[in-house]
């Protein structure tokens, strides 16, 4: 995992995922896929259409309005759990040096052979 920050520059850092064959860059309200040089014949570059955005005050208003009306907010917990599952599996895979799979029915994590892997917790590995 590579984490950077900038406290002395108004531009900040770029949000991206660096994969083995390509890089996904979150560029404002769109996503750009850029293949690595060895994979330009295999993967086409792609820039998504602009996603509709919601400014922060509107996001907060939607959250409180949803609570008051007992309705689903624009950014619901179901999506948040799915996104965090992928992030957590990626971190575990990186830190343990294995491929981690998640079964949503059993809610268990396994390696590539099907052996169960216990979730990482603070203190379960050196430097954690």
C-alpha positions as CSV (number, residue, x, y, z in Angstrom):
1,X,0.0,0.0,0.0
2,X,1.3,3.4,-1.0
3,X,0.0,6.4,0.9
4,X,1.0,10.0,0.2
5,X,-0.1,13.3,1.4
6,X,0.5,17.0,0.7
7,X,0.1,19.8,3.3
8,X,2.1,22.5,1.5
9,X,0.4,22.4,-1.9
10,X,-3.2,23.3,-2.9
11,X,-3.2,20.6,-5.6
12,X,-2.9,17.7,-3.2
13,X,-2.3,14.1,-4.3
14,X,-3.9,12.1,-7.0
15,X,-6.2,9.2,-6.1
16,X,-5.2,6.1,-8.0
17,X,-5.0,2.3,-8.0
18,X,-1.8,0.9,-9.5
19,X,-2.4,-2.6,-10.9
20,X,-0.1,-5.1,-12.5
21,X,-1.3,-4.2,-16.0
22,X,-2.8,-0.8,-15.8
23,X,-3.5,2.2,-13.5
24,X,-6.9,3.6,-12.6
25,X,-6.9,7.3,-11.8
26,X,-9.8,9.0,-10.2
27,X,-9.8,12.4,-11.8
28,X,-12.5,14.5,-10.3
29,X,-15.9,13.1,-11.4
30,X,-14.5,10.5,-13.9
31,X,-12.1,7.5,-13.9
32,X,-9.2,7.0,-16.3
33,X,-7.7,3.6,-17.2
34,X,-4.2,3.8,-18.5
35,X,-2.4,0.6,-19.5
36,X,1.2,0.0,-18.6
37,X,3.6,0.1,-21.6
38,X,4.0,-3.7,-21.9
39,X,0.2,-4.1,-22.0
40,X,-0.9,-1.4,-24.5
41,X,-1.7,-4.0,-27.2
42,X,-3.9,-6.0,-24.6
43,X,-5.7,-3.1,-22.8
44,X,-7.2,0.0,-24.4
45,X,-7.0,3.2,-22.5
46,X,-10.4,4.4,-21.3
47,X,-11.9,7.6,-19.7
48,X,-15.3,7.2,-18.2
49,X,-18.1,9.7,-18.9
50,X,-18.4,12.3,-16.1
51,X,-20.3,11.0,-13.1
52,X,-23.0,13.2,-11.6
53,X,-21.6,14.7,-8.5
54,X,-23.0,16.0,-5.3
55,X,-21.3,18.8,-3.3
56,X,-20.7,18.2,0.4
57,X,-23.5,20.4,1.8
58,X,-26.0,18.6,-0.4
59,X,-24.5,15.2,0.6
60,X,-25.0,16.1,4.3
61,X,-28.5,17.4,3.6
62,X,-29.4,14.1,1.9
63,X,-28.1,12.1,4.8
64,X,-30.1,14.0,7.4
65,X,-33.2,14.1,5.2
66,X,-32.9,10.3,4.7
67,X,-32.8,9.8,8.5
68,X,-35.8,12.0,9.1
69,X,-37.9,10.4,6.3
70,X,-36.6,6.8,7.0
71,X,-35.4,6.6,3.4
72,X,-32.3,5.2,1.7
73,X,-29.6,7.9,1.3
74,X,-27.7,8.5,-2.0
75,X,-24.6,6.9,-0.5
76,X,-26.0,3.8,1.3
77,X,-24.4,1.4,3.6
78,X,-24.7,-1.5,1.2
79,X,-22.4,0.1,-1.3
80,X,-20.0,1.2,1.5
81,X,-19.7,-2.3,2.9
82,X,-18.9,-3.7,-0.6
83,X,-16.3,-1.1,-1.3
84,X,-14.7,-1.6,2.1
85,X,-14.6,-5.4,1.6
86,X,-12.6,-4.9,-1.6
87,X,-10.2,-2.5,0.1
88,X,-9.7,-4.7,3.1
89,X,-9.1,-7.8,0.9
90,X,-6.6,-5.9,-1.1
91,X,-4.7,-4.8,2.0
92,X,-4.7,-8.3,3.5
93,X,-3.5,-9.8,0.2
94,X,-0.7,-7.3,0.1
95,X,0.4,-7.7,3.7
96,X,0.1,-11.5,3.7
97,X,1.5,-12.0,0.2
98,X,-1.4,-14.3,-0.8
99,X,-4.6,-13.9,-2.8
100,X,-7.6,-13.5,-0.5
101,X,-11.2,-14.4,-1.5
102,X,-14.4,-13.4,0.3
103,X,-17.5,-15.5,0.4
104,X,-20.5,-13.2,1.1
105,X,-22.7,-16.1,2.1
106,X,-20.4,-17.5,4.8
107,X,-18.6,-14.2,5.4
108,X,-15.3,-16.0,5.5
109,X,-12.0,-15.2,3.8
110,X,-10.0,-17.9,2.1
111,X,-6.8,-18.1,0.2
112,X,-6.4,-19.5,-3.4
113,X,-6.5,-23.1,-2.1
114,X,-9.7,-22.6,-0.1
115,X,-8.0,-22.5,3.3
116,X,-9.6,-20.1,5.7
117,X,-7.7,-17.0,6.5
118,X,-8.4,-15.0,9.7
119,X,-9.0,-11.3,9.2
120,X,-6.1,-9.0,10.2
121,X,-6.5,-7.1,13.4
122,X,-4.2,-4.6,15.0
123,X,-1.2,-6.4,16.5
124,X,-1.7,-9.6,14.4
125,X,1.3,-8.8,12.2
126,X,4.6,-7.0,12.9
127,X,4.3,-3.3,12.3
128,X,0.5,-3.3,12.8
